């Protein structure tokens, strides 16, 4: 066991342990999410109000909006942007496009699965079954694809509007998002994503 008091837990970025204020803020955020998830499950997403979520989480209406812009964002956001940015910087340089995509997806998958909220099955069920959330989630997916396109452009040294790059990103993201469209992300093993990439790299051969 490490004796380093600042060692990171599995699935988290290395760094000093958050201070009391940061831990309290994280706990309040988690309490709001837990309350919202319970209310959405029991009463339905549309019937649940921000006021009800705040009351169930024992916070004020104003405090709710300090943490989330809307009730949609309670479910949509996962607080992993900093970790995703860090892992993008950590991908080794000089890999071919498919090797780089495998590295990137492996890191993204492990980061999400190590986070209790990002991998919560009930959260994913709501994202995939509530029309309002699906619409917002689609916008978030489009943002992720746009970010990935720019990253691949920089990594591979091609123009961001190169048609070959755009088709490649569309194909990879389409397959990955389709396979990941599950209520429980644990039902999708990483091996299946890697197998899909193998088929794409081989030119989608049919038996």
N, C-alpha and C positions, 0 to 999 in steps of 0.2 A: 504494500500500500504506500502511495506517495506521501511524503511528509510535507510537501509543498502546500501551504494553505491557500494558494491562489490557483491550484490546478483546476482545470475545467472538467465538468462532468461529461460523460459520453454524449456526443451530439451537440455540444455547445462550443462556442469559440473560446479559446484561451483568454485569460485576463483576470484581473482582480475580482474578488467577490463583491457583488453590488452592496452598497451601503444600506443602512436601515430605511432611508427615505425611498430609495429605488425598490427595495423589497416590498415596502408598504404599497407603493404605486402598482407594482406587479400583482400584488394580492388583490387590490381593489379591482383591477382590470379582470383578473380571473374570476372574482366574485360576480361581476356584472355579466360575464360570459356564461357562467354556470346558471345564474338566475334566468337569463334570457333563454338558454337552451331548454331549461325545465319548463318555462312558460310556453315556449313555442311548441314543445312536444305535447303538453297537456291541453292547451287552449287553441293551438293553431297559430301560425305565423301572422296572418293578417289581423286576427282578433287581438293580438298582444300589442300593447302600447309601450312607449318609452317610459311613461309614468309608472306603469306596472312593473317594468323591469327594474327601474330605480328603487321602487319600494321593496321589491323582493331581495335586492342586493344591499339594502340598508344604506343607500346613498341618496343624495338629493338629485333633483332633475338637472340642476346646473352641473353637478359633479359628473353625471352621466356624460354630458356633452363635452366635458374636459377630456374624456377618454375615447369617445366614439362620436363621429359626425352624425350617425344615424343608426337605427336598429339594424339596417342591412349590414353596416360595417362591423357590427358586433360579430357576425358570422363570417363575412367575407375576409376580413383581415386576419393575418396569422402571426404578425410581428417577427417574421423571419427575413425581412428585407436586408438587414445588416449582415446576417449570416450568409444569405445568398450572394450579396456583393463580395463578401470575403472569399467565398469558395470560387467565384469567378476569377478572382485575382490569383488563386492558388492552382488553377488548372495549368499543367506543364505546357510550355511553349513548344512549338514544332511538331505537334501531332497532326496526322491527317484528319480530314473532316469527320469521318465516322469514328475514329479513335477518340477524337476530342468530344464528340457528342456522347459517346459511351461514358467517358470520364465525367462529363458535365451532368448527365442524367443520373449516374450512380451517386454522385455527391448530393444532388438535389433530393433524390429519393431518400437517401439515408438521413439527411437533415430533417426532412418532413416527418419521416417515420419515428425519429427520436423525440419529436415534440408532441406532447400529449394532446394539445389543442389542434395542431395542424392535421393530426392523424385520427382525430375523434370520429368514430363512425356516425354518430348522430348528427354532427356538424355536416358531414358529407351527405348524409341522407337529405338534410334540408337544402343543401346547395343544389342537389340534383332533382328535387321534387317540387320545390316552391317556385312558381313561375317568376315572381318578382326577384327572387334571389338568383335564379338561373340567368336572368337578363343582366343583372349587375355582375355576376360571375363571368359571363361572356365578355363583358367589357374589360374585366381584370385579365382574362385570358388573352385578349387582344393586346393589352399593354405588355404582358409577358412576352408575347411573340415579337412585338416591336423591339423590346429590349434585347431579345435573343438575336434578332436580325442584325442589330447594330454591333452586338458583341462578336458574332460570327464574321461580320464584315471586317472588323478591326483585327480579329485573330487570324483570319485567312488572307488578309490583305487584298480584298476585293471591294469594289464599290457597293455601297449599301443598297443601291437600286439595280444591281446586276441581276438580270432575269434568271440566271442559273442559281444564284444565291436565293432569290425569292422562292423559286420552285422547290429548292432543297429544304428551306425552312418550312414552307407550307406542307410538304410531304411528311417531314419528321414530326412537326407539331400536330398535324392532323392525326397521324397514327398514334402518337403518345397520348394526346388528349382523349381520343376515342377509347383506347385501352384503359385509361385511368378513370373513365366515367362510371365509377362504382360507388355504391353507398359506403362500403367499407374498404378503405385503401389497403388494408392488410390482406385482402383477397387477391391483390395483384402483386405477385412476387416480382422482384427485380429481374429474375431470370427471364420472365416473359417479355419484359421490355427489351432486354438484350437480344432475345431471339428475334423480335420484330425488327430491330436494327440490322441483325445479320441478314434477314430476308431482303430488307431494303438495299443493303450494300451489294447483295448478290443479284439485284435487278428484279426482285419480286418473282422468283421462279415458282412455277406451279408444278405439283406432283405429276 
